[in-house]
């Protein structure tokens, strides 16, 4: 594998994403993402890890927003693109491709030519956390980015949320913006709720734990994005 220089902030990214990349707000996460970038996995030993906060992927004009938990330590924290370079990304991008929301099923690097159709991918927390478990404080520190993102996505009307942590964070944010919904919507795979201008769909996270145990299958994931396309009218 070739070494890619990730030292410069991409100038063609929206200002929001450029600010995300430069974020140093959570000392624990800054230290962790940097240490992982130095230790590396053996199979990636000749690569330069991204090792910073990861920007969203996809156009701000998209109608569908996909929200995950946080970048993977050796996935997005290595490649610099959301859900790229690990098994979770493999499942996500293949499903998006099967639903004509991605140009291909590749998920390896920022240089693989992947493009999204009417879809943008982000995460509640933008830095890789230890054990994939950000603290509540770190989540709240990062949520203003998501709030701003939603305000900029004028065409977005469908949000697909991967996993319970991201669901709770997003629902709390939306309820603050658009008023109470009672009872508070609970996470489940296939859950659907309408809050403000958004249809919110719950989906099990495509983590290895969920996919290896068949808690989440390809047809289950495909069905969620088929619903998203119908609701978004794309």
C-alpha positions in Angstrom: 0.0 0.0 0.0 1.2 3.5 -0.7 1.7 6.2 1.9 -0.8 9.0 1.6 0.0 12.4 3.0 -3.0 13.6 5.1 -1.2 16.6 6.6 -3.1 19.3 4.7 -6.8 20.2 5.3 -8.6 19.7 2.0 -9.6 23.1 0.7 -12.5 21.8 -1.4 -14.4 20.8 1.7 -17.2 22.9 3.1 -16.2 25.3 5.9 -18.0 23.1 8.5 -15.9 20.0 7.5 -12.7 22.0 7.6 -13.5 23.1 11.1 -14.2 19.6 12.2 -10.8 18.4 10.9 -9.1 21.0 13.0 -11.0 20.3 16.2 -9.0 19.7 19.4 -11.8 20.1 21.9 -11.7 16.7 23.6 -8.2 16.0 25.1 -8.9 12.2 25.6 -10.0 11.7 22.1 -7.1 13.8 20.6 -4.6 11.7 22.6 -6.3 8.4 21.6 -6.6 9.1 17.9 -3.0 10.2 17.8 -1.7 7.2 19.7 -3.5 4.8 17.4 -2.0 6.6 14.4 1.5 5.9 15.8 0.9 2.3 16.9 -1.0 1.2 13.8 -2.0 -2.3 12.8 0.6 -4.5 11.2 -1.3 -4.7 7.9 -1.4 -0.9 7.7 2.2 -0.3 9.0 3.3 1.4 5.7 0.3 3.9 5.7 0.1 7.3 7.3 -3.0 7.4 9.4 -5.4 10.4 9.2 -5.4 10.6 13.0 -7.7 13.6 13.3 -11.4 14.4 13.5 -13.1 12.9 10.5 -15.3 15.1 8.3 -18.6 14.0 6.8 -18.7 12.4 3.4 -21.2 13.5 0.7 -22.9 16.7 -0.4 -24.7 19.1 1.9 -27.5 19.2 -0.7 -28.3 15.5 0.0 -31.8 14.4 1.0 -30.6 11.5 3.1 -28.2 11.8 6.1 -26.7 8.6 7.6 -25.5 9.1 11.2 -23.2 6.6 12.9 -21.5 6.5 16.3 -17.9 7.5 15.7 -14.9 6.8 13.4 -13.3 3.4 13.7 -9.8 3.4 15.1 -8.3 1.6 12.1 -11.1 2.5 9.7 -12.0 6.2 9.3 -9.3 7.3 11.8 -6.8 5.7 9.3 -8.4 6.7 6.0 -10.0 10.1 6.9 -13.4 9.2 5.4 -16.4 8.1 7.3 -17.0 4.3 7.4 -14.0 3.7 5.1 -11.4 1.0 5.5 -13.2 -1.5 7.9 -15.9 -4.1 7.9 -18.6 -1.7 9.0 -17.8 0.4 5.9 -17.9 -2.7 3.7 -21.5 -3.5 4.8 -22.6 0.2 4.6 -21.2 1.0 1.1 -22.3 -2.3 -0.4 -25.8 -1.6 0.8 -25.8 1.9 -0.5 -24.6 0.7 -3.8 -27.3 -1.9 -4.1 -29.8 0.8 -3.4 -28.2 3.1 -6.1 -27.1 5.6 -3.4 -23.4 5.1 -4.1 -21.5 4.8 -7.4 -19.8 1.6 -6.3 -19.3 -0.8 -3.4 -15.7 0.2 -2.6 -14.9 1.2 0.9 -11.1 1.2 1.1 -9.7 4.7 0.9 -10.5 8.4 0.1 -8.8 7.8 -3.2 -11.1 4.9 -4.4 -13.4 7.1 -6.4 -16.5 6.5 -4.4 -19.3 9.0 -4.7 -22.7 9.2 -3.1 -26.0 10.0 -4.6 -28.3 12.2 -2.5 -26.6 10.8 0.6 -24.3 12.2 3.2 -22.6 10.2 6.0 -21.6 11.5 9.3 -21.2 10.5 13.0 -22.4 11.9 16.4 -18.7 12.0 17.5 -16.1 12.9 14.9 -13.0 11.4 16.6 -12.2 7.7 17.2 -12.9 6.9 20.9 -11.3 4.2 23.0 -13.3 0.9 22.9 -15.7 2.7 20.6 -17.2 4.4 23.7 -17.3 8.2 23.7 -18.3 9.8 27.0 -21.5 11.8 27.4 -19.4 15.0 27.7 -17.5 14.2 24.4 -20.8 13.6 22.7 -22.2 17.0 23.9 -19.0 18.7 22.8 -19.4 17.3 19.3 -23.2 17.7 18.8 -23.0 21.4 17.7 -21.4 20.1 14.5 -24.4 17.9 13.9 -26.8 20.7 14.7 -25.0 23.0 12.2 -24.9 20.2 9.6 -28.7 19.8 9.8 -29.2 23.5 9.4 -27.1 23.5 6.2 -28.8 20.5 4.7 -31.8 22.3 3.4 -33.0 19.4 1.2 -32.6 16.7 3.9 -35.8 15.0 5.0 -34.6 11.5 5.9 -32.1 10.5 8.6 -30.9 6.9 8.9 -29.4 6.4 12.4 -27.0 3.5 13.0 -27.2 2.1 16.5 -28.7 3.1 19.8 -26.1 5.6 21.0 -26.4 7.7 17.8 -30.2 7.4 17.9 -30.4 8.8 21.5 -28.1 11.6 20.7 -29.8 12.6 17.4 -33.4 12.3 18.8 -32.4 14.5 21.8 -31.0 17.1 19.4 -34.1 17.0 17.1 -36.5 17.3 20.1 -34.6 20.4 21.2 -34.9 21.9 17.8 -38.4 20.9 16.9 -40.3 20.5 20.1 -41.4 17.5 22.3 -42.6 14.2 20.9 -44.2 12.0 23.6 -43.4 9.3 24.4 -39.7 9.9 23.5 -39.0 7.6 20.5 -37.1 4.5 21.5 -34.4 2.8 19.3 -35.1 -0.4 17.5 -34.2 -1.7 14.1 -36.8 -0.4 11.8 -38.1 2.2 14.1 -39.5 5.2 12.3 -40.5 8.6 13.7 -41.4 11.9 12.2 -39.8 14.9 14.0 -40.0 18.4 12.4 -39.1 18.0 8.7 -37.4 14.7 9.2 -38.3 11.0 8.9 -35.9 9.3 11.3 -35.2 5.6 10.7 -33.4 3.3 13.2 -31.0 0.7 12.0 -28.7 -1.7 13.8 -25.1 -0.6 13.4 -23.2 -2.7 10.8 -20.5 -3.6 13.4 -18.8 -7.0 13.2 -20.6 -7.9 16.4 -24.0 -7.4 14.8 -23.1 -8.8 11.3 -21.2 -11.9 12.5 -24.1 -12.9 14.8 -26.7 -12.2 12.1 -28.4 -9.6 14.3 -28.1 -7.5 11.2 -28.3 -9.1 7.8 -27.8 -7.6 4.3 -31.5 -7.8 3.5 -32.3 -6.0 6.8 -29.8 -3.2 5.9 -31.0 -3.0 2.3 -34.6 -2.6 3.5 -33.7 0.4 5.6 -32.1 2.2 2.7 -35.0 1.2 0.4 -37.3 2.9 2.9 -35.1 5.9 3.1 -35.1 6.3 -0.7 -38.9 6.1 -0.8 -39.4 8.6 2.0 -36.8 11.0 0.4 -38.3 10.5 -3.0 -35.0 9.8 -4.7 
